[in-house]
Amino acid sequence: MEPSEKEHIKLQEENLRLKSAVEELSILNDIATAITSTQSLEKIIELIVNRCIKHLRVEQGAVMLLEEQDTEKPFQTMIRKQEVSANILPYRFDAQLTGWMLKYKAPLLVNDIKSDDRFKYIDDIDLPFNTLLSVPISLKGSMIGLLTVVNKKSEAGFSTDDQRLLSIIAAQSAHVLENARLLKQEQALLQMEEEIRLAKEIQLNILPKEIPSVEDYDIYAINIPAKEVGGDYFDFIKLPDGKIAFCLGDITGKGLSAAMLMANLQATLRGQAFIQKSISEIVKNSNLLLFNSTDSNRFATLFFGTLDFSKHIVTYCNAGHDSPIHISGENVFTLTAGGTLLGCFESAEYEEAIKGIEPNELIVIYTDGVTEAMNEKNEVFSEEKLLEVINANRKASAKELTDIIINEVKNHSANTPQFDDITLMIIKRVG
């Protein structure tokens, strides 16, 4: 006995329901498989979006994750897939959609965008779609992102069944996405820690292992980074003619990039110093080499000089650095001769100057971490305060004076965290 037409229709409907259920189980199984996989966050999101596009028969899909750190643009689009060349969401519409979702935290189904009251202010936007379905991705009661599909490939548009399925996918995806994002953050943190370790190792290898011992002179230098790896640099170089070259610089940035620039600067200066050229030529050539080998946003200030301890003469060039202080009797001089900072201008010119240094005179070279150290009232330590401390303790040894200055800076800053690296070098003639 053949089934009646009514039974036939019922059987077809049941077959379609079963087919749809199998397809739903297939997409959910794909996502469940991703949970236990070692795929990257991007790969997992791509899988989710691709399966949504295929199963829901839409032109485009996107996953946007909520970035709590970014208050101006809280959602960051991680993956977008599409079958047409048009952008999925113009910026103004994107902002309005995410704003609505953040406010209501509920599914949004629209089958005629331009006639929908929720988007009545977008008449001037040329939208590449007319139908949209967006659902929140939530975890433990908090929304962590959006799953959005647009342009349903049927005249009827999106259905409540589509909304139900997309909500299930979003709910199951939440744990996958959060786990993958946490893993990505952990990997980024491990990479950052490795970069810090490398940068610290580079910096420790660059800074001199010992202070040169020179007859009739008391010399001391110290570097206190604000973070694990700083951007300040100092060095002493014994030259073939018996003189001692010394330098103190401040590198832009922190971390591995600053450490690499520091190593580059040290190698450049040491190579130039051994060629036995004039101080101004050494600095000029170093600037050119640095300009040609670093990014345009990378530069360094530098004070470079030589000490001829047989003639008690310091020859120096100041390349954009804080002016060192020369205490001579009751007189105070600042060592300013030189030029602009290194790495900014290819054809920069530099001049050098000579200063004699008499018994009991001293030169204090420092970075702005000393004079610009702030207290809770946002008051800087200042050059005036530094000079006052030096004059009050000029009879102290180079190390003692360094310790006194650092203690005064720390007392000034009190409970305010150290903002910048502190580097000091003192050259004092004692005989």
C-alpha positions in Angstrom: 0.0 0.0 0.0 1.5 3.3 -1.1 1.8 6.1 1.4 -0.7 8.9 1.1 0.4 12.3 -0.2 0.2 13.7 3.4 2.4 10.9 4.7 4.8 11.5 1.8 5.1 15.2 2.7 5.6 14.3 6.4 8.3 11.9 5.4 10.1 14.5 3.3 9.9 17.0 6.2 11.3 14.4 8.6 14.1 13.7 6.1 14.9 17.4 5.9 14.9 17.7 9.6 17.2 14.8 10.0 19.5 16.1 7.3 19.6 19.5 9.0 20.3 17.8 12.4 23.1 15.8 10.9 24.6 19.0 9.4 24.3 20.7 12.7 26.0 17.9 14.5 28.7 18.0 11.9 29.5 21.7 12.4 29.3 21.3 16.2 31.6 18.2 16.0 34.2 20.3 14.0 34.2 22.9 16.7 34.4 20.3 19.5 37.4 18.7 17.7 39.1 22.1 17.7 38.7 22.3 21.5 41.2 19.5 22.0 43.5 20.5 19.1 46.7 22.5 19.2 45.6 24.9 16.4 46.2 28.6 16.7 43.5 31.1 17.6 43.4 32.3 14.0 43.0 28.7 12.7 40.2 27.9 15.1 38.3 31.1 14.3 38.8 30.4 10.6 37.3 26.9 11.0 34.3 28.4 12.9 33.6 31.1 10.2 34.1 28.7 7.3 31.6 26.2 8.8 29.1 29.0 9.4 29.4 30.2 5.9 28.9 26.7 4.4 26.1 25.5 6.7 24.1 28.7 6.9 24.6 29.4 3.2 25.7 33.0 3.6 28.2 35.2 1.6 30.3 36.4 4.5 31.1 35.8 8.1 33.2 37.3 10.9 34.3 36.7 14.4 35.1 39.8 16.4 36.7 39.4 19.9 36.3 41.9 22.7 39.6 43.6 23.7 39.0 45.0 27.2 42.2 47.1 27.0 40.9 49.1 24.0 38.1 51.4 25.1 38.0 53.4 21.8 37.5 50.3 19.6 36.5 47.5 22.0 36.1 44.8 19.3 38.9 43.6 17.1 38.0 41.6 14.0 40.1 38.5 14.0 38.9 36.6 10.9 36.6 37.6 8.1 35.7 35.2 5.2 33.7 36.2 2.2 32.7 35.2 -1.2 32.5 38.7 -2.7 35.1 41.5 -2.8 33.1 44.1 -0.8 34.1 44.7 2.8 31.8 42.9 5.3 31.0 45.9 7.6 31.8 49.5 6.8 33.4 51.2 9.7 30.4 53.3 10.8 28.0 50.4 10.6 30.6 48.2 12.4 30.7 50.7 15.3 26.9 50.9 15.4 26.5 47.1 15.4 29.1 46.5 18.1 27.6 49.3 20.2 24.1 47.7 20.0 25.5 44.3 20.9 27.5 45.6 23.8 24.3 47.4 25.1 21.8 44.6 24.7 24.0 41.4 24.7 21.4 39.6 22.6 21.1 38.0 19.2 20.3 40.4 16.3 18.4 39.1 13.3 17.7 41.6 10.5 16.4 40.7 7.0 16.0 44.2 5.7 18.7 46.5 7.1 17.5 49.7 5.5 14.0 49.4 6.9 15.0 48.4 10.3 14.5 51.1 13.0 17.6 50.0 14.8 19.7 51.2 11.9 17.7 54.1 10.7 20.7 56.4 10.8 22.7 54.6 8.1 20.9 55.9 4.9 24.1 57.5 3.7 26.1 54.3 4.0 26.4 52.1 0.9 26.0 48.7 2.5 27.2 45.6 0.6 24.5 43.5 2.3 20.8 43.5 3.3 20.5 40.6 5.7 22.5 40.2 8.9 22.6 37.7 11.8 24.8 38.5 14.8 25.0 36.7 18.2 27.1 37.4 21.2 29.9 35.0 22.2 29.6 34.8 26.0 31.6 33.0 28.7 30.6 32.9 32.4 28.0 35.6 31.9 30.4 38.0 30.1 30.4 38.8 26.4 33.8 38.1 24.9 33.0 38.6 21.2 30.6 38.5 18.3 29.8 35.9 15.6 28.3 37.6 12.6 27.1 36.3 9.2 25.5 38.4 6.4 23.7 38.0 3.1 21.7 34.8 3.4 21.5 33.0 0.1 17.8 32.7 0.1 15.0 35.2 -0.5 13.4 34.3 2.8 16.5 35.6 4.7 17.6 34.4 8.1 15.2 32.2 10.2 14.8 31.6 13.9 16.4 28.2 13.3 19.5 30.0 11.9 19.6 32.2 15.0 19.3 29.2 17.2 22.1 27.3 15.5 24.4 30.4 15.4 23.8 30.9 19.1 24.7 27.2 19.8 27.9 27.6 17.7 28.8 30.8 19.6 28.2 29.2 23.0 30.3 26.2 22.1 33.0 28.4 20.5 33.4 30.5 23.6 35.5 28.1 25.5 37.5 27.3 22.4 38.3 30.9 21.7 39.1 31.8 25.3 41.4 28.8 25.7 43.1 29.6 22.4 43.4 33.3 23.3 44.9 32.5 26.7 47.4 30.1 25.0 48.3 32.9 22.6 48.8 35.4 25.4 50.9 32.9 27.3 53.1 32.3 24.2 53.4 36.0 23.7 54.4 36.4 27.3 57.0 33.7 27.0 58.4 35.3 23.9 58.5 38.7 25.7 60.4 37.1 28.6 62.9 35.5 26.3 63.4 38.9 24.5 64.0 40.5 27.9 66.4 37.8 28.9 68.3 38.3 25.6 68.3 42.1 25.9 69.5 41.9 29.5 72.3 39.5 28.4 73.3 41.9 25.6 73.3 44.9 27.9 75.4 43.1 30.6 77.9 42.1 28.0 78.1 45.6 26.6 78.6 47.5 29.9 82.3 47.6 30.9 83.3 44.9 33.5 85.6 47.3 35.3 86.3 51.0 35.7 89.8 52.0 34.3 92.4 52.8 36.9 94.3 55.9 35.8 97.1 57.6 37.8 96.1 60.9 39.4 92.4 60.3 38.5 89.4 58.9 40.4 86.8 57.5 37.9 83.5 55.8 38.6 80.3 55.0 36.6 77.0 53.3 37.3 73.9 52.3 35.4 70.5 51.7 37.2 67.9 50.7 34.6 64.3 51.7 35.3 63.1 48.3 34.1 64.9 44.9 33.7 66.5 46.3 30.5 67.3 49.9 30.1 68.3 52.2 27.2 71.3 54.0 28.8 74.8 53.0 27.9 78.3 53.9 29.1 81.7 52.6 28.1 85.5 53.1 28.5 87.9 52.3 25.7 91.7 52.0 26.1 93.2 53.6 22.9 96.4 52.6 21.2 98.0 56.0 22.0 97.5 55.5 25.7 94.5 57.8 26.1 91.2 56.6 27.5 88.0 57.1 25.5 84.8 57.4 27.5 81.2 57.8 26.5 77.7 57.9 27.9 74.5 57.6 25.8 70.8 57.4 26.0 69.1 55.0 23.5 65.4 55.4 22.4 63.1 52.7 23.6 63.6 49.7 25.9 63.9 46.0 25.6 65.6 44.0 22.8 65.4 46.7 20.2 67.2 49.2 22.4 69.7 46.6 23.4 70.5 45.8 19.7 70.8 49.6 19.0 73.1 49.9 22.0 75.3 47.0 20.7 75.3 48.6 17.3 76.4 52.0 18.8 79.1 50.4 20.9 80.6 48.4 18.0 80.5 51.6 15.8 82.2 53.8 18.4 84.9 51.3 19.2 85.6 50.7 15.6 85.8 54.4 14.9 87.9 55.2 18.0 90.6 52.7 17.0 91.0 54.4 13.6 92.6 57.3 15.4 90.5 60.0 13.9 89.5 63.3 15.6 86.6 63.2 18.1 84.3 65.1 15.8 85.0 62.7 12.9 84.4 59.7 15.1 81.0 61.0 16.1 80.1 62.2 12.6 81.0 58.8 11.1 79.1 57.0 13.9 76.0 59.1 13.2 76.2 58.2 9.5 76.6 54.5 10.2 73.7 54.6 12.7 71.5 56.6 10.3 72.0 54.0 7.5 71.5 50.9 9.7 68.5 51.8 12.0 64.9 52.7 11.6 63.9 56.4 11.3 62.4 56.4 14.7 65.5 55.1 16.4 68.2 57.5 17.7 70.6 58.1 20.5 72.1 61.0 22.5 75.8 60.6 23.2 78.6 62.3 25.0 81.9 61.1 23.7 85.4 62.1 24.8 89.0 61.2 25.4 91.1 61.7 28.5 94.8 62.5 27.9 96.0 61.9 31.5 99.5 62.8 30.7 98.5 66.3 29.6 95.3 66.4 31.8 93.2 67.3 28.8 89.6 66.2 27.9 88.6 66.4 24.3 84.9 65.9 23.8 81.8 66.1 21.5 78.3 66.3 22.7 75.7 64.8 20.3 72.4 66.0 21.7 73.1 64.7 25.2 72.4 66.5 28.6 75.3 68.8 29.1 77.9 67.4 31.6 79.0 69.6 34.4 82.6 70.6 34.8 83.5 71.9 38.3 86.6 74.1 38.3 87.3 75.9 41.5 84.3 78.3 42.1 83.4 78.1 38.4 80.9 75.8 36.8 81.0 75.0 33.1 78.7 72.9 30.9 80.1 70.8 28.1 77.9 71.7 25.2 80.1 71.7 22.1 79.1 69.1 19.5 75.9 68.7 17.4 72.6 67.0 17.1 71.7 63.5 18.4 72.8 60.4 16.4 70.7 58.6 13.8 68.4 61.5 12.8 70.1 63.4 10.1 72.4 61.8 7.5 74.6 64.8 6.9 74.9 66.2 10.5 78.0 68.0 11.4 79.8 67.9 14.7 82.4 70.0 16.5 84.8 69.1 19.3 86.2 71.1 22.2 89.0 70.8 24.7 88.9 71.3 28.4 91.9 71.2 30.8 91.3 69.5 34.1 93.2 70.7 37.2 93.7 68.9 40.5 90.4 68.6 42.5 88.3 69.4 39.4 85.7 67.0 38.3 83.4 66.3 35.4 79.9 64.8 36.0 78.2 63.1 33.1 74.6 61.9 33.5 71.4 61.0 31.7 68.0 62.6 32.1 66.9 59.9 34.4 68.8 61.9 37.1 67.6 65.4 36.5 64.0 64.5 35.3 63.2 62.1 38.2 59.8 63.1 39.5 58.2 63.1 42.9 54.5 62.7 43.7 53.9 66.4 42.9 55.4 66.0 39.4 58.4 68.1 40.4 61.6 67.1 38.7 64.9 66.7 40.5 66.4 69.4 38.1 69.9 70.4 37.0 70.0 73.0 39.8 69.5 70.4 42.5 72.1 68.2 40.9 74.6 71.0 40.9 73.8 71.8 44.5 74.4 68.2 45.6 77.7 68.1 43.6 79.0 71.4 45.2 78.1 70.3 48.7 80.0 67.0 48.3 82.8 67.9 45.8 85.5 66.6 48.2 84.0 63.1 48.2 85.4 60.3 46.0 83.9 59.6 42.6 82.0 56.6 44.0 80.9 58.4 47.2 79.6 61.3 45.2 77.8 58.9 42.8 76.1 57.2 45.8 75.2 60.6 47.3 73.6 61.8 44.0 71.6 58.6 43.6 70.4 58.6 47.2 69.3 62.3 46.8 67.4 61.4 43.6 65.7 58.4 45.3 64.8 60.6 48.3 63.3 63.2 45.9 61.2 60.6 44.1 60.1 59.0 47.4 57.2 56.6 46.6 57.2 57.4 42.9 58.4 54.5 40.7 61.6 55.1 38.8 60.5 56.3 35.4 63.7 56.4 33.4 67.2 54.8 33.6 69.7 56.5 35.8 73.3 56.6 34.6 76.2 58.5 36.1 79.9 58.9 35.2 82.3 61.0 37.3 85.9 61.8 36.3 87.8 63.5 39.1 91.5 64.6 39.0 93.0 64.0 42.4 96.7 64.7 41.7 
